C-alpha cells in the first residue's frame, strides 16, 4: 500500500518514493517489471502513474468488500486494475 498525505501531495514526494522502489526492485531483486494495482475509478491517480511509465492492462480483480484493511468503501462498483512498467 502506498499513499502520500493529501497535504504533502504535489511536492514530488510520491515520485521520489516510487523511483526509489523501482530502483530497489531492479538492483536488489533483478526485477525487470513493476506491477501494481490501483482502484480502477481513480482516473487521476492512474493518469499520474501513466505519466511515470506505467501502462493499463485492463486486467481487473475484485475489490475486497468487507475487509476493512482497504478502508470502508463508499460505493459498490470498485475493482482493482493491474498497471505494469518495464524496468529494464
Secondary structure, 3 states (H helix, E strand, C coil): CCCCCHHHCCCCHHHHHHHHHHHHHHHHHCCCEEEEEEECCCHHHHHHHHHCCCEEEEEEEECCCCCHHHCCCCCCCCEEEEEEEECC
